């Protein structure tokens, strides 16, 4: 899960906790969404410059769940591309709870 970017001047390492924090903050930027905390389900695989993410969410009652999930996918993908310079293969979102 560690991301290592090789540059002419050296390497840049983004640790697993930093990647997880980035994904959680991006997902929770969507109104009414929280990444599940009790048994947090978040998997990030980075290989050959491509990220694949799986996460479980809880969403506020009354939201249109497919729309919320799509917005989370977009936010997470944008954050990974912008902040880490990786392409995104997939962002799989599972809405596990409605509050």
N, C-alpha and C positions, 0 to 999 in steps of 0.2 A: 504494500500500500504506500510505501515511501516513494515520493516523486523526486527523481534526480535529473536536473537539467544541466547538460554539459555546454559550457560557453568557452570561447577562446581564452578568457581570463581565469577560468576555473570552473568549479561546479556549484550549483545551487541545489540545496536539499530542502524539500518541503516534507516535514514529518507527518506521520499518520494523524496525530492530534490536530495539527494545523489544517490538514485536508478535511477532517471530520468537522472541525469548527466552521470552516468555510461553507461546507455543504449545509450544515444545520442553520447557519445564519441566513444563507440564501433561501432555503426552504421556508424558514419562519418569517421571512420578509413578506410572504404572501399572507394577506389578512385572513385571520381565522384558522391558521394552520400551526400545529406544533409537531415536531418530531417526537415520537413516543419516547418517554424518559424511563419509565419503570424497568422495562427490559428493552432498552433502546435497540432498535433494529436499523443498523446503518452499515452497509458494506460498500467499500470503494476499492475497485481494482484498477490499477494503472499499469499498463504494459505497452511498450513501444510507442509512448506518447499519446495513448488513447485511454480515456477513463470510462469505466462502466460503474454506475451507481445503483444501489438498491436501498430504498428507505421506506419505513413505515411511519404513517402520520395519524394524528387525530385531527378532526376538522370540526369547526363550529356548526351546530345544528342550523339548518336553513340554507347553507351554501350548496351550490350545484357542484356535486363532487367531481364529475369528469372535468369541469372547467377549472376547479381548484387544482386538481392533479396535473393538468396540462400547464397551468401557470407555474407550479412548483418545478416541473420538468424544465421549463424555459429559464426560470431564475437560476436553478442549479447549473444548467449547461452554460449559461452566460457567465456565471461567476467562475467556473472552471476554465473556460476559454480565456476570459479577460485577465484573471488573476494568476493563472498557472501556465497559460500558453499551451494547453493540451487540447486535442480534439476530443469530442464526447461521442462515444459509441452508443450509449444508452443511459437513460435515467428511468429506472423502473420504480414506480410509486404505488404503494399499497395503502389505501385508506382503511385502517384497522378499527377506528373508533370515531363515533360522532358524539360530541359533547354539547 
